[in-house]
Amino acid sequence: MADKAQLQEAIKTQGEVVRKLKSEKASKEQIDEEVAKLLQLKAQLGGDEGKHVFVLKTAKGSRDYNPKQMAIREKVFNIIISCFKRHGAETIDTPVFELKETLTGKYGEDSKLIYDLKDQGGELLSLRYDLTVPFARYLAMNKITNIKRYHIAKVYRRDNPAMTRGRYREFYQCDFDIAGQYDAMIPDAECLKIVYEILNELDLGDFHIKVNDRRILDGMFAVCGVPDEKFRTICSTVDKLDKMAWEDVKKEMVNEKGLSEDVADRIGEYVSMQGGQDLAERLLQDPKLSQNKQACAGLTDMKLLFGYLELFQVTDKVVFDLSLARGLDYYTGVIYEAILSQTIPAPVSTSAEQNGADEAGVSVGSVAGGGRYDGLVGMFDPKGRKVPCVGVSIGIERIFSIMEQKAEISSEKVRTTETQVLVASAQKNLLEERLKLTSELWNAGIKAEVLYKKNPKLLSQLQHCEETGIPLVAILGEQELKDRVVKLRNVASREEVDVPRVDLVEEIKKRTL
């Protein structure tokens, strides 16, 4: 009994914690976490009949998607896939888990975020962290030297989720990559063009694409006095400049990474520079950088890249930014990141808890990123054969957060089905005729529905169409059956017309295409 009393006391205390968080309007994640603890305590106590009480929640950093959210998501996927296909890509798929050794050592400091699985049958496995390393393994394993591919699939990161900004532990990535030996910067420019096209078509608001080059960064570190063995770890720190002020980044370099203040200050002078082709030309004249072979190669390619971007008409959105680092270890050349320039405001009528956003709205930041990784395939190839690669990953979850928020703000109704017509009846005892006509429409490739009632009221059938956005109703009655016609009603205008049954399919197609 003492145990039961202690459990009841713990439940009471935890209940107060949840109520306090709700009254303080804490974040949804924080509230969910404490509610889960409360439910677990209640489960231990058990019900009156000693039944197990399930904790009904999604795992931390994951979520369910309702039909409205899935309709928005499908629209985004279709835009992205059609762009990838327009650029001549084919698609592949790889397993959701890889041998642990395949993923180890490819992500720099982010390697700690890899999900390891329990040993199964003598294989040490991990959930894939991204789609790039599995792609490199696929190329090496199948001895493929040329491919332009896209891959859309879920990846997993043991991260601290920030779901209001589209940051999860399980999420989709949309990758486009070009593998093969080609003339410099042409595939790289096409990847940037793809990002430009997708963000324009999604209409997310103003954006810009930052570009830099790992060779320029490494050359910059060398001339500033960073020891070779610290290039990658300092690169990871520079990568935080989009989230932290320079002073905090400098503090990390000096206090945690062991750089001298002078070296950090010299890095600070370079990473504050932004521009275009003009900046690349100016840095080629820099007395220090011009003496570094790597930096010169990177700056020469940057000039070439901007020339191609001008031909592709995207230079209005592209900025050469020396602060862009991208923390992943496998990048060897050009790197880029697309950033939204504005915040999507939160809806006035819903609380932060309900819409999953903070009260200021969705501030998303980076929505796409990528770069050149010429050495990754060679790490897997038994003979070390290199396959040059360049690619881009679209941040689908972050984009989805914005699209969902925009749908909340907008009064526009989101359709969750593609039904073209509802087969209805105006009189009783016509279920068989309705089912027969519905089957005819399905067989003809028409997306049709019928209510699962023997004698539904016509008003109920029309209301179903208005609620779900079905544009047409095919109404059957005794007279229509005798005359071999169907009364076709436009739900929005309420206009009705008798259509010969033999012409119905063509009429529906004409009105719904």
N, C-alpha and C positions, 0 to 999 in steps of 0.2 A: 504493500500500500504506500510505503514511503516513496518508492520509485515513481509510482503513479502521481503522487502529490508533487514531487519534484518536477515531473514532466509537465503537469498542469501549470505549475508556476513559471516554467520556462516558456510555455506557450503564451501565457499572459504577458510576460516580459517582451517576447518577440512580437506579439500583436501590437504592443505599445510602440515598438521601434518602427513597424510598418506604418502605423497611423501618423507618427511624427514625421516620417519621410514624406508621406502624402501631403500633410499639412504644409510642409516646407517646400513643396513642389520640387522634390529631388528628381534626378534623371530617371527615365523609365527603366534603364538597366539596373540601377541601384535598387529601385523599388522591387523589380522582378526578382532580384537576387535574395532580398530579405523575405519576400513572400514565399519563395521556394524553401527557405530555411524553416519558415512557419509551417508550411505544408508537410515538410519532413518530420517535424516534431509531432504534428497531429497524426501522421501516419504511424509513428511509433506508439502513440497512445491507443490507436485503433478505434474502430466504431463500436457500437453497442454489442454487435454480434462478433466482434473480434476480426472483422474483415480487413484485408489490407487496403489502405487508401492510397491510390496512385497520385504521384505528383504530376499534375498536368501543366507542363511548360516545355518550351523548346530549349534545347541545350544552349548554353551561353555562347553568344556570337553567331547564332543561327536564327532563322525565322521561317514562318509559313507565309505563303502568298495566296491571297484570296483571288477569285476570278477577275475582279477589276484590276488588281495589280498585275496579274498574269497577262491580261489583254494589253496593258501598257508595255510590259516587258517584251511580249511577242512583237509588238510594233518596232521597238528599238532593235531587237535581234534582226528583224527583216531588213531594216535600213542598213545595218552593218554588214550583213551577209551579202546583200545585193551590191554593195560597194566592193567588197572583197572579190566577188565574182566578176564584176565589171573590169577589175584589174587582172583577170585571168588566173585567179587562184583555184586550186583544187583542195579538197579537205581530207584530213586523216583523223584517227582517234588512237589514243594510247591508254594503258591501264591507269586506274585511279591511284594505284600504289606502285612503287618502284623498289628495287633493291636499295637498301639504305646507302650502300657505298656509291650508288649512282648519283645520289643527291648531295652526299657529304662533300664539303669543301668548295661548293659552287656559289654560295650566297654571301660570303663574308660574314659580318657580324649577325646577319639575319638567320644564319644556320640554326641558331637556338630556337627558332620559331617552327622548325620542322616537326610534324607529328610522327613519332615513332610508334610502330605497332608491336604487339606482343609476338615473340618468336613462334612462327607457325611452321612446323615440319622442317626445321633447320635453316630457314631463310629469314634473315633480318630485313624487315620491310619498313618503309615509311610512306605516308600519304604524300602525293606530289605537292610541291610548294608552288610551282608555276608550270607553264606548258612549254617553256623554252628548253630546259634541261632534258625532259623526256623526248622532245623533238630532236635534239642533238644526238641522244642515244639511239633513236630510231634511224637517223641518217647513217650513223656509224655501223649499226647492226645490219642494215640492209644495203650497205655500200652505195648509197645514193649521193651523187655529187651535184645534181641540179634539180631543184624543185621550187615552185612558188605555191605555198600552202597556207590555208587558214585552219584554225582549230578552236572550237568553242566548247569549253568543258569546265567542270568545277575543280577548284584547287583548295588547299587547306593550309591554314597558318595558325599556330598556337599563340596567337597575338592577344593583346588586351583590346577587346573590340570597342569601337566607338560607332555604334549602329546608327546614330542620328546623322553621321556623315558618310554613311555607306561603307563602313569598315567592319568586316565580319571575319569569323574564323573559317566559315565555308562560303565560298563565293565563286561566281563564274568569271573566267577570263576569255577574252576574244582576241586571239593572236593572228597576226598576218606576218609571214616571214618569206624572205627570198634567199635561197641557198644556191651558191655557185660562183664560179670565177668570172667576174664581169669587169668592165671598165669602171674606174673609180667614180663613186658618188651618184651614179645613175639610179641603182636600186634604192639607195638611201633617200634620194630626192622623191622617189615614188612613194616610199613609206610616209614621208611627211605630207605629200599630196593627199594620201588616203585619210590621214588624221584630219586634215583641213576639210575634205569633202564630207566626212561623217559628222563632224561637229557643226558644219554649216547646215546639213540636212536635218539634224536633230533639233536645230533651232533652240539651243540652250542659252543663248545670249552671247555677249562678247567673250572672246578667248584669245590667247596668244600661245605660241609654241616656242619654248626655249630650246636652243641647240648649243652643244659644246662638243668637245672631243677628248676622250681619255688621254690621248697622246699629248694634247695641249696641257691638260691637268698635270700629268706626270712630269712634263717638261717644266711647268711652273713650280711644282714641288721641288724638283731638283735644283733649279736656280735660286729658290728661296732658302735652300739649306735643309730640307727634310731628308732624313736618312732613308735609303732605298727600302729597308724592311718596314718602314712606317707609311709608305705611300697609300696602301689600301685602307688602313685604319684611319688615316687623316682624311682620305676621300670620303669615308662614311660620316665623318664629323662635318665636313663641308656640305654634305648632302642634307644636313639638318637646317641649312640657312633659310629654307622656305618656311620653317616652323619656329625657328629661334632667331633672336637678335644676334648680330655679329659679336657683341660683347660676351654673350653666353657661349657661342661657338668657340671663341678665342679661349675662354676660361677652360672649356673641355680639352682643347688642344694642349694647353699649358699644364693644367692640373692633373688631367687623367691620362693624356697621351704622351706627356713628357717633352713637349717642344719648348724651346726658349721663346720668350716674349718677342724678341727681334724677328725670329723666323715666322711666328704667327702674324706679326704686323705686316711683314712683306707679303704673306699670302693674302691678307686683308686688302692690300692695295689692288691686287689683281682681281679678286673675286667681286669687287664692287663695279667692275667694268661691264657695260652692255653696249650692243650696237648691231651692225650688220656686216656686210662685206668690207666696209670702211674700217671696222675695228680689226678685222683679220689682217688687212694691209698695214694698219698702224702697228700691230703687234709683231709683224714680220720685220719691222724696223727697230723693235725694242732691243736695246743693247744687250740685255741679258738673255731674253727668250730666243733671239735670233742666233745665239750661239749653241742652242740645244737642238740636236738633230730631230728628236721626236716631236718637239713643239713645232718646228718648221714644217715637218711633214703634215701635221694636223692642221696648221694654219693655211697651208697651200690647198689642202683638200676642202677646207671650210670656204675658201674663196670660190673654188670650183662648184661646191654645193649650192652656194647662193646664186651662181650663174644659172644652174638648172632650175632652181626654185623660181627664178624670175620668168623662165620659159613656161613653167607650170602655173604662173600667176598666183603664187601664195606668199610672196615676200612681205605683203602688208601685215601678215600675222606672225612672222617668224623673227625671233630675236636671238642673236649670238650673245649668250650670257655665261660669263666665266665662273659664276657661282654654281652652275648646274653640275652635279657630280654623279648622281645615281649610284647608290651604295653597292649594287651587285658586283661581285668580283669578275664575272665573265666578260664584261664589256672591254673592247680593245680599240675602238675608234669613235666614230660619231655617236653621240647620245642625245636624246631629246625628251621633252616632257610638255604636254599640253595642259594649260591651266585656265580655268574659267575666271573671268575678271569680276564677277559679281555674285552676290548672295541672293538666293531665291527667298522672298519673304514668306513667313508662316501665315496660314489662313487666320483670319480674325475670329472666326466662329468656333474653332476647335482648340482644345487645350494641348499643351506640349505632350502630355501623356498619351493622348488619343492619336495624334498624327505622327508621333515618333520623331519630332524635330524640336530643337530648342526654340524658345519664343522669338528669337531674332531671325529665325529661318534656317535654311540649309546652306551652310558655308562649306563648299566641297573641295575647292583647290584643284589638285591634279586629277585629270580624267583620262589621260593616255600617256604612255611612255614607252621608250624602247631604245634601240641602238644597234651598233655593230658588234658582233662577237665572233671573230674569226678563229679563235683558238679552241672553242668549246667542243666541237665534233672531234678534233684531234685528241682530246683528253680521253675519249672512249675508243678510238680506233686502235686496234692492236699494233699497227705500224706507224701510228702517229700522223696519218694523212690528214691534212687540214681541209676543211670545206668552209670557205668564207660565207658568213651569214649576216643578214641584217633583218630586223623585224620591229614590230610595234604591237603593244598590247593595249586594248581599249578597256578602260575602267568601267565595265558595264554596271556594277553595283552602285557606283557613285553617280553615274548618269541616271540610273533608275531612280535613285533617291530624289533627284531633281525633277524628273518627269512626273513622279508620283506627287511631289509637292505642288507642281504646276497644275496637275489635274485637280488637286484639292482646292486650290485657289480659284480655278476656272469653274464656271457654271456648266461647262460642256459635259454632257453625259458620255461616259465611257461604255461602249458596248462590249459585253463579255462573250457574246456568241456571234456567229456569222449567218444566222438563219435569215433566209431571203423571204420566206412566206410561211404563214400559219394556215393550215387547212382547217376551216371552221364550218359549222352548220348553224342554220337559223332555226331549225326545227328539231324535234325529238326523233329518236330511232334511226339516226343516220350514221351511227358509229362505223358500220361496215363500209359504207360509201366513203367516209372520211379516210379510213385506213387504206382503202383501195387507191384513192387519189394520191395520198401521201406516198405510197409505195411507187406509183407511176413517176412521181416527181423525183424521188430518190434515185430510181433507175435511170432517170435522164440527167442525173448529176446536179439536181437542184437541192439546195440546203433547206429542208422543210421540217416543220414540227407539227404535232397534233396534241391537243390536251388529252390526258389519260382519264377521261370521264366518258360515260356512255352518253349522257345528255347535258353537256355544259351549256350554261346560258350564253347567248351571243355577246352580251355585255362583258362577261368574265373573259371571253376569248379576246375581245378587242382590248380590254385592260391589260391582259398579258402582253400583247404586242406593244402597247405604249410603255409599259414598265421595262421591257427588255430591248426595245428599239427595233423590233421586227418591222420592216417597211411595208409589207403587203399582207393581205388576208385573202385567201381563196375560199369564198363562201358557197356552200352547197345547200340546196333546198329541193323540195319535191318538183317545183316548176323547172329549176335549172337542170335537174336530171332528165326530165322529159324533153327539154329543148336541147340537150347535149351541150350546155354552156356552163361556165363557172363565173360567178360574180366576183370580179377582182377589185378589191378595195385598197386605195392608198391610205395608210393609217394617218399620215400627217395632214393631208388635205381633205380626207373623208370622201373623196371622189370615188364613185363606183362605175364599173363598166362591165357589160356582159362579154365574155371572151369565149369563142368556140373551144370546146375541150381539146381538140386536136392542135390548137394554136397556143394553148396555155403555157407550155414550156418556153417557147420562143418569146412570148409576151413578158414572162417573168424575167428572163435573161435580159431582154431589152431594157426593162425598167430598173434592174438592180446592178447592171455593170457600171 
